[in-house]
Amino acid sequence: MLGAAGTAVASAISGVAIPDAFAQRRENVTEVPMEDLMKPVEGLPDVSIGPQDSKVVIVEYASLTCGHCSRFHRDVFPELKKTYIDTGKVRFIMREFPLDNLAAAAAMLARCAGDGKTYPMLDLLFEKQADWAFASGNPVPKLFDIAKQAGFTQESFEKCLTDQKLLDQVNAQRTRGSEQFGVSATPTFFVNGKKLAGGPTMEAFRTAIDPLLGDDKK
């Protein structure tokens, strides 16, 4: 049981300040320079899967409480990974764009999971999204149950969710996505700097990726 410490964490989550990133959002952005897109937020390095030197880079802005994001990672991402990432054709980066306090907390936990565990933690959070993001009552014990499956202890869980510096970095990621790259909804994808047209389907990704690969798509 989390007890009094859990109450402190719950207070921290409820008190998370999500800035109004849309206040100065760039409008009608369809493409951004790769040089700008690939610069990580200071102190928050990108966590990616796939070769660093891939011809194609996909950047996703996602919120862990977003149902559409969860469906993408459940229904589309496995095939995208098998076809393009595991074959060395694409590098995939997921960036935080929390739409609410709980999403920010979950994003922090994924970061705190440690080297090599961030993406498995993200997968777990999306897979179990209904259990912690949309359940009634206090979400903290439910989120802790998920975190324990990724190796968190009560101490490491509480330490992560009360890390103000990490929260500031996650918020900075969201603000930059909106103000510099025009992100206004989740999930939003950029393929070599071009915003993905249409919904995040395999057909849409093939249409965007294959011309960039040329002969390497085989």
N, C-alpha and C positions, 0 to 999 in steps of 0.2 A: 504494500500500500504506500501511496505517496504522502499521505498525511499532510502535516503543516507545510512541508516543503512543496508538495503538490499544489497547495493553495497559492503559494508564492509564485510557482510557475504559471498557474492559471491566471493570476493577476498580471504577470509579465506578458502573457499572450494577449489578454484583453486590453492591455495598455500599449501594445505595439502600435507605433505611429506609422501608418501607411500614407506617405505623402500623396498629394493630388498630382500624380504624374501627368495627367491629361490636361492640366491647366495650360501648359506651354507645348502641347504635342504638335509635332510637325504634321501637316495635312497632306494627303494624297501622295504619299511616298511609295514609289514602285521599285526603286533601285537605290542602293547606297554604295559608296566606294568600299571595296574590300579592305583597303588599308585602314579605313575608319572602323568598319565592322569587326575586324579581327583584333582590335585593341581591347584587352580585357579591362574591366573596372579595377582601379588601383586596389591592390590587396586581395582581390578575388579572382584568382586565375581560372581560366576556362578549364573545365573538366570534359574531355572529349573521348570518343571511341573511334577507332579507325586510324589509318596512317596519317602522320603529321604532314606528309608531302603529297597527299591525295590531290588529284586534279580538281575535285569538287568538294566544297565544304557546305554543309547544311547547318544553319544556326536556327534553333527553335527557341522562341520565347514562350514559356508555359507557366501556368499556375497549378499548383498541386491540388487545389480544390475545384479545378475546372473539369466538368464532365466531358466536354469535347476533347480535352487533352488526354484524359484517361482512356477514352475510346480510341484515340489515335494510337496510344502506346499499347493498347490491347489488341487492336484489330489490324493496324497497318504497319506499325514499327517492326514487328518480327519479320515480315516479308522484306521490308526496306533494308533491315539489317542483314538478312541472309543474302539478298541480291547484290547489294552495293557496299555495305560496310565490311562485312566479313570477307569479301573478295578483294578488299584493298582499294576499291574505286572511290569511296566517299569517306570523308571525316565528318562526324556528327557531333555538334555541340548543343547542349541544352542549357539555356540561361533562365535565371529566375525572373518571373514577372508576377509576383503575388498579388492577387486581387483582393485579399482580405488578410486579417491578422493570422488566422490559422494556417493559411497557405505560406505566409512568411515563416511561421514556426516550423512547418514541415520542411521548407527549403533549408532552413538552418540545420535541421537534423541530418538532411542528406549531405550537407557540407561537412558536418562533424563526424560523419561515419568513417572518414579517413580514406587514405589512398586505396584505390581499387575497389572501394565499397560504395562510392557515391551512386553509380548507376544501378547496382543491385538494390540499394535503398530506394531510389526513385521508382524502380519497377515495383517494389513491394508497396510503396505508398499509393501508387496508381492502382495496383491490383486490389488493395484493401480499402480503396477510397471511401466506399459506402460505409465501412465500419467506423471510420474516425471523422470524416469530413461532414457527413450528413446525418449522423446519429444524434438522437436527442440527448440532452443533458450535458454535463461537463465533458468536453472532448479530451482533456488532458490524460485521464487514465487510459482511454482508448488509444491515444497517440503513443503513450508509453508502452502499451502492449505490442504495438507495431515495432517500436524502436527496440524492444527487448529481442525481437527476432533477428535484428541486425547487430546484436551484440552490445547494446547500450545497457549500462547499469543505471540505477536510480541517480547516482552521483553524476555520471557523465551526461545523462539526459537533462538534469537540472542545470548543470554548468553550461551546456550548449544553449539552452533556451533563455538563459539570462546573460548571454554574451552580447552586450550592447554594440561592440565594434562590428561583430558579424552582422547584426541586424542592420546597422547603418550601411554596410557594404551591399547587402541584399536589396535594401531600399534604393541605393545608388544605381544598382543594376537596372531596376525597374524604371527609375526616372530617366536614365540614359536611353533605354530602349524607346521610351515614349518621345522624349524631346529631340533626340538625335536621329532616330530611325523610324519614327512615326508609328510605333506599335500601339494599337488601341484595343486589341482583343487577343484572347488566347484560344488555341495556339496560333502563333504567327511564325512563318518560316521564311528564311532567306536562303536561296540557292546561289552560291557565288555572288552574293550581293543583291540578287533580284528577288523581290517578294513573290512567293509562290502564288500563282493564279488559281482561283477556285479552291475547293475544299482539299484537305490533306489526304487525298486518295493515292493509291499506288499509280494509277494512270496519270495523275497530275505530276507526281514525282518523276515518273519515267519521261514524260514530256519535257520536263525541265532539265533532267540530268543527262539523258542519252546524247543530245547534241553536244554537250560539253565534253563528253568522253571520247567522241569520235570513234576511232578504231578500237579503243580500249574498252568499249562497252561489251565486247564479245567475251 
